[in-house]
Amino acid sequence: MWTYFVISFTQLFTLLIIVCVILPGEIPHILESIRRLKYRLSALIDPDFGLLEQLLSEQVLTPRECAKIRSQNTVFERNEVLLDYLASEDQCRKLLKALEQTCQRHIANYIIENGG
């Protein structure tokens, strides 16, 4: 017996992003792209409404690193510290996933497209 699944376009798009982008090995230079776009990303990312918690749960950040990020005075400074903590492609893929899950897909796309 066949089971049918009904999904929205948004769910389908998110699934495609996860399959095509976030799976290991698909984008080999996310970290390089993030480093190149750091100044612009510092102004774009919203770290205060779930992103840090998501990165903590994915073990991208430690509780101490989250506290250090939160202690910064401005969003720009919080994002700079956050981006400085990213040290591997795996962490960057998890950042893309966390951006997707916190309604910041446009920023994930910006990183994927290398600012284009």
C-alpha positions as CSV (number, residue, x, y, z in Angstrom):
1,M,0.0,0.0,0.0
2,W,1.3,3.4,-0.9
3,T,1.6,6.3,1.5
4,Y,1.2,9.8,0.2
5,F,3.0,12.8,1.7
6,V,1.8,16.3,1.2
7,I,4.4,18.9,1.7
8,S,4.4,22.6,1.0
9,F,6.7,24.3,-1.5
10,T,8.7,25.8,1.5
11,Q,9.2,22.3,2.9
12,L,10.3,21.0,-0.5
13,F,12.7,23.9,-1.0
14,T,14.2,23.4,2.5
15,L,14.6,19.7,1.8
16,L,16.3,20.4,-1.5
17,I,18.7,22.8,0.2
18,I,19.6,20.2,2.8
19,V,20.1,17.5,0.2
20,C,22.0,19.7,-2.2
21,V,23.9,22.0,0.1
22,I,24.2,20.9,3.7
23,L,25.2,17.3,3.2
24,P,28.9,16.8,3.7
25,G,31.1,17.3,0.7
26,E,28.7,19.3,-1.4
27,I,30.2,22.7,-0.9
28,P,33.9,22.4,-0.1
29,H,34.7,26.0,0.6
30,I,32.0,27.4,2.8
31,L,34.5,28.5,5.4
32,E,36.5,30.4,2.8
33,S,33.3,32.1,1.6
34,I,32.3,33.0,5.2
35,R,35.8,34.5,5.8
36,R,35.6,36.5,2.6
37,L,32.1,37.8,3.4
38,K,32.6,38.3,7.2
39,Y,32.1,42.1,7.3
40,R,28.9,41.9,5.3
41,L,27.6,38.9,7.2
42,S,28.3,40.7,10.5
43,A,25.7,43.2,9.5
44,L,23.2,40.7,8.1
45,I,22.9,37.8,10.6
46,D,20.5,37.9,13.4
47,P,22.1,35.9,16.3
48,D,19.6,36.9,19.0
49,F,16.5,34.9,18.2
50,G,17.4,31.3,18.2
51,L,20.6,31.0,16.1
52,L,23.0,30.8,19.0
53,E,20.8,28.2,20.7
54,Q,20.6,26.2,17.5
55,L,24.4,26.3,17.1
56,L,24.8,25.3,20.8
57,S,22.5,22.3,20.3
58,E,24.4,21.3,17.2
59,Q,27.7,21.5,19.2
60,V,29.1,24.2,16.9
61,L,29.5,26.4,19.9
62,T,30.1,25.7,23.6
63,P,28.2,27.3,26.4
64,R,31.2,29.5,27.2
65,E,31.5,30.6,23.5
66,C,27.7,31.5,23.5
67,A,28.2,33.5,26.7
68,K,31.1,35.4,25.1
69,I,29.1,36.2,22.0
70,R,26.1,37.4,24.1
71,S,28.4,39.6,26.1
72,Q,29.2,41.8,23.1
73,N,27.5,45.2,23.0
74,T,26.3,45.3,19.4
75,V,24.8,42.8,16.9
76,F,27.7,43.5,14.6
77,E,30.2,42.6,17.4
78,R,28.2,39.5,18.3
79,N,28.3,38.3,14.7
80,E,32.1,39.0,14.4
81,V,32.8,36.8,17.4
82,L,30.4,34.1,16.2
83,L,32.1,34.0,12.8
84,D,35.5,33.9,14.4
85,Y,34.6,30.7,16.2
86,L,33.9,28.9,13.0
87,A,36.9,26.7,12.2
88,S,35.8,23.8,10.0
89,E,33.6,23.1,7.0
90,D,31.4,20.9,9.2
91,Q,30.7,23.9,11.5
92,C,29.9,26.0,8.5
93,R,27.4,23.5,7.2
94,K,25.8,23.4,10.6
95,L,25.6,27.2,10.5
96,L,23.8,27.1,7.1
97,K,21.4,24.6,8.6
98,A,20.8,26.8,11.7
99,L,20.3,29.8,9.5
100,E,17.6,27.9,7.6
101,Q,15.9,26.8,10.8
102,T,15.9,30.4,12.2
103,C,14.2,31.9,9.1
104,Q,17.5,33.3,7.7
105,R,17.5,31.3,4.5
106,H,18.4,34.4,2.5
107,I,21.7,34.6,4.4
108,A,22.5,30.9,3.8
109,N,21.8,31.5,0.1
110,Y,24.1,34.6,0.2
111,I,26.9,32.4,1.7
112,I,26.3,29.6,-0.8
113,E,26.4,32.0,-3.7
114,N,29.6,33.5,-2.3
115,G,28.0,36.9,-1.9
116,G,26.5,36.9,-5.4
